[in-house]
Amino acid sequence: MVHCVKNALFITGSDTEIGKTVITTALVAYWQRHYAKQALGLMKLVQSGVGDFEQYTRLFDLNQAPEAIAPQRFTAPLAPPLAAAQEGKTVDLTIVWNALSQLLEERQFVFIEALGGLGSPVTDEWTVADVAAAWRLPIVIVVPIKLGAIAQSVANAALARQHQLTIRGIILNCTSPLTPEQQQNWAPVDLIERLTQLPVLGHMPYMEDPDDIEAIATAASNFSWQPS
C-alpha cells in the first residue's frame, strides 16, 4: 500500500477555469478562521499567466517568500511547458518539490493548488496526475456545476484511480448563477457518488465577490472535510 503525505491536500480539477482557486481560497480562509494557531502553507504548483499568486498574496498574510508560494512562474497563460518554452526555459519540478518539502517540514498543513485538469501537462513528460502520484499527495477533485458535470466527475475519478491516487472526494463548484433545479439536474450528488464511488464533500455556491473572505470561509465550513 502506498502511503500519502498526511499534512497536505492537492486541489485538482476536471479542467481549467473551473474554480480551483476559489476552492483553495475558501479552504485557506476557513483554516485561518478555525485553525489560526496552526501554521499553514500555500503553494501554486506552477503558474502560467497572472492570477493565483497575485490573489493569494493580496488576500492572505502567509508569511511565505514569493518563491515558496509559486516556485515556478511564467508569463504566457498557456500550459506550463509551452509557457516556459516561450521564455527559453523549462519547468523544473525539482525546484517545486524542494519548496514543497520545506513547507511540509515547517508548516502543520499545506494546500497545493494544481493547474488545469488532472490530465493537464506540467512538463513535457508529466501531467498533474503524474505529479500527485509521484509525490503521494492526497487530492480533491473540483468539478464545475454545469451540463457535463457527471461525465467530468466519472472521467477524472477514473484517471485518478488509474494513477492510484488517494482521493478525498469531489467538491462541486457553482461557477455561474444557477437555480437549485439547474444545480440538481446538472450535478446530482447521489448519481455522481454512485458512478464515481467517491463522496461529494460539498458544493461551493456562486460567489459574486470571490474576494469576500468571510463569505467563502463560511461556504467552506459546509464541506465535509477536515485535515487528516
For each residue, the residues with C-beta under 8 A, 3 or more apart:
1:
2: 136 164 166
3: 136
4: 136 137 138 166
5: 8 104 135 136 137 138
6: 228
7: 104 107 108 109 110 227 228
8: 5 100 104 109 110 111 112 137 138
9: 27 109 110 111 112 137 138 139 140 168 227
10: 112 114 132 137 138 139 140
11: 20 23 24 27 111 112 113 114 139 140 142
12: 20 114 117 118 128 129 132 139 140 141 142 156 160
13: 16 18 19 20 114 116 117 118 141 142 143 156
14: 18 117 118 141 142 143 144 152 153 155 156
15: 18 116 117 144 152
16: 13 115 116 117 120
17:
18: 13 14 15 142 143 144 173 175
19: 13 22 23 142 144 173 175 204
20: 11 12 13 23 24 113 114 142
21: 24 25 51 52 55 113 210
22: 19 25 26 173 204 207 210 216
23: 11 19 20 26 27 140 142 171 173 204 220
24: 11 20 21 27 28 42 52 111 113
25: 21 22 28 29 55 56 59 210 213 216
26: 22 23 29 30 204 216 217 219 220
27: 9 11 23 24 30 31 111 220 223
28: 24 25 31 32 40 42 56 60 111
29: 25 26 32 33 59 60 213 214 216 217 220
30: 26 27 33 34 217 220 221 223
31: 27 28 34 35 38 40 109 111
32: 28 29 35 36 40 60 217
33: 29 30 36 217
34: 30 31 221
35: 31 32 38 40 108 109 227
36: 32 33
37:
38: 31 35 108 109
39: 106 107 108
40: 28 31 32 35 62 107 108 109 110 111
41: 62 64 68 103 104 106 107 109 110 111
42: 24 28 56 60 62 64 69 110 111 112 113
43: 68 69 70 71 96 99 100 103 110 111 112 113
44: 47 52 53 56 69 70 112 113 115
45: 96 112 113 114 115 122 128 131
46: 70 71 72 73 74 80 91 96 115 122
47: 44 51 52 53 70 72 73 74 115
48: 73 74 75 76 77 78 79 80 83 115
49: 74 75 76 77 78 83
50: 54 77
51: 21 47 54 55
52: 21 24 44 47 55 56 70 113
53: 44 47 56 57 66 69 70 73
54: 50 51 57 58
55: 21 25 51 52 58 59 211
56: 25 28 42 44 52 53 59 60 62 69
57: 53 54 60 62 66 69
58: 54 55 211
59: 25 29 55 56 211 213
60: 28 29 32 42 56 57
61:
62: 40 41 42 56 57 69
63:
64: 41 42 68 69 103
65: 68 69
66: 53 57 69 70
67: 70 71 99
68: 41 43 64 65 71 99 102 103
69: 42 43 44 53 56 57 62 64 65 66
70: 43 44 46 47 52 53 66 67 73
71: 43 46 67 68 95 96 98 99 100
72: 46 47 80 84 91 92 95 96
73: 46 47 48 53 70
74: 46 47 48 49 78 80 83 84 86 87 89
75: 48 49 83 86 87
76: 48 49 82 83 86 87
77: 48 49 50 83
78: 48 49 74 82 83 86
79: 48 82 83 116 120 121
80: 46 48 72 74 83 84 91 115 121 122 123
81: 84 85 90 91 121 122 123 124
82: 76 78 79 85 86
83: 48 49 74 75 76 77 78 79 80 86 87
84: 72 74 80 81 87 89 90 91
85: 81 82 88 89 90
86: 74 75 76 78 82 83
87: 74 75 76 83 84
88: 85
89: 74 84 85
90: 81 84 85 123 124
91: 46 72 80 81 84 122 123
92: 72 95 96
93: 96 97 122 123 126 131
94: 97 98
95: 71 72 92 98 99
96: 43 45 46 71 72 92 93 99 100
97: 93 94 100 101 135
98: 71 94 95 101 102
99: 43 67 68 71 95 96 102 103
100: 8 43 71 96 97 103 104 110 112 135
101: 97 98 104 105
102: 68 98 99 105 106
103: 41 43 64 68 99 100 106 107 110
104: 5 7 8 41 100 101 107 110
105: 101 102
106: 39 41 102 103
107: 7 39 40 41 103 104 110
108: 7 35 38 39 40
109: 7 8 9 31 35 38 40 41 227
110: 7 8 9 40 41 42 43 100 103 104 107
111: 8 9 11 24 27 28 31 40 41 42 43
112: 8 9 10 11 42 43 44 45 100 137
113: 11 20 21 24 42 43 44 45 52
114: 10 11 12 13 20 45 118 120 128 131 132
115: 16 44 45 46 47 48 80 120 122 128
116: 13 15 16 79 119 120 121 128
117: 12 13 14 15 16 120 128 156
118: 12 13 14 114 127 128 129 132 141 156 159 160
119: 116 127 128 129 159
120: 16 79 114 115 116 117 127 128
121: 79 80 81 116 124 126 127
122: 45 46 80 81 91 93 115 126 127 128 130 131
123: 80 81 90 91 93 126
124: 81 90 121
125: 130
126: 93 121 122 123 130 131 134
127: 118 119 120 121 122 130 131
128: 12 45 114 115 116 117 118 119 120 122 131 132
129: 12 118 119 132 133 159 160 162 163 165
130: 122 125 126 127 133 134 163
131: 45 93 114 122 126 127 128 134 135 137
132: 10 12 114 118 128 129 135 136 137 139 160 163 165
133: 129 130 136 163 164 165
134: 126 130 131
135: 5 97 100 131 132
136: 2 3 4 5 132 133 166
137: 4 5 8 9 10 112 131 132 165 166
138: 4 5 8 9 10 165 166 167 168 228
139: 9 10 11 12 132 160 165 166 167 168
140: 9 10 11 12 23 167 168 169 170 171 201 225
141: 12 13 14 118 153 156 157 160 167 169 170 171 198
142: 11 12 13 14 18 19 20 23 170 171 173
143: 13 14 18 149 152 153 156 170 171 172 173 187 192
144: 14 15 18 19 149 152 172 173 174 175
145: 149 172 173 174 175 178 182 183 186 187 203
146: 149 175 176 186 187
147: 186
148: 151 152 186
149: 143 144 145 146 152 153 172 186 187 192
150: 153 154 186 187 188 191 192 195
151: 148 154 155
152: 14 15 143 144 148 149 155 156
153: 14 141 143 149 150 156 157 170 187 192 195 196 198
154: 150 151 157 158 192 195 196
155: 14 151 152 158 159
156: 12 13 14 117 118 141 143 152 153 159 160
157: 141 153 154 160 161 167 170 196 197 198
158: 154 155 161 162
159: 118 119 129 155 156 162 163
160: 12 118 129 132 139 141 156 157 163 165 167
161: 157 158 164 165 167
162: 129 158 159
163: 129 130 132 133 159 160
164: 2 133 161
165: 129 132 133 137 138 139 160 161
166: 2 4 136 137 138 139
167: 138 139 140 141 157 160 161 198
168: 9 138 139 140 201 225
169: 140 141 198 199 200 201 224 225
170: 140 141 142 143 153 157 192 196 198 199 200 201
171: 23 140 141 142 143 200 201 202 203 204 223
172: 143 144 145 149 187 189 192 200 202 203 204
173: 18 19 22 23 142 143 144 145 203 204
174: 144 145 177 178 183 203 204 205 206
175: 18 19 144 145 146 206
176: 146 206
177: 174 206
178: 145 174 182 183 186 206
179: 182 183
180: 183 184
181: 184 185
182: 145 178 179 185 186
183: 145 174 178 179 180 186 187 203
184: 180 181 187 188
185: 181 182 188
186: 145 146 147 148 149 150 178 182 183
187: 143 145 146 149 150 153 172 183 184 192 203
188: 150 184 185 191 192
189: 172 192 193 200 203
190: 193 194
191: 150 188 194 195
192: 143 149 150 153 154 170 172 187 188 189 195 196 198 200
193: 189 190 196 197 198 199 200
194: 190 191 197
195: 150 153 154 191 192
196: 153 154 157 170 192 193
197: 157 193 194
198: 141 153 157 167 169 170 192 193
199: 169 170 193 224
200: 169 170 171 172 189 192 193 203
201: 140 168 169 170 171 223 224 225
202: 171 172 222 223 224 225
203: 145 171 172 173 174 183 187 189 200
204: 19 22 23 26 171 172 173 174 207 216 219 220
205: 174 219
206: 174 175 176 177 178
207: 22 204 210 212 215 216 219
208:
209: 212 215
210: 21 22 25 207 216
211: 55 58 59
212: 207 209 215 216
213: 25 29 59 216 217
214: 29 217 218
215: 207 209 212 218 219
216: 22 25 26 29 204 207 210 212 213 219 220
217: 26 29 30 32 33 213 214 220 221
218: 214 215 221 222
219: 26 204 205 207 215 216 222
220: 23 26 27 29 30 204 216 217 223
221: 30 34 217 218
222: 202 218 219
223: 27 30 171 201 202 220
224: 169 199 201 202
225: 140 168 169 201 202
226:
227: 7 9 35 109
228: 6 7 138
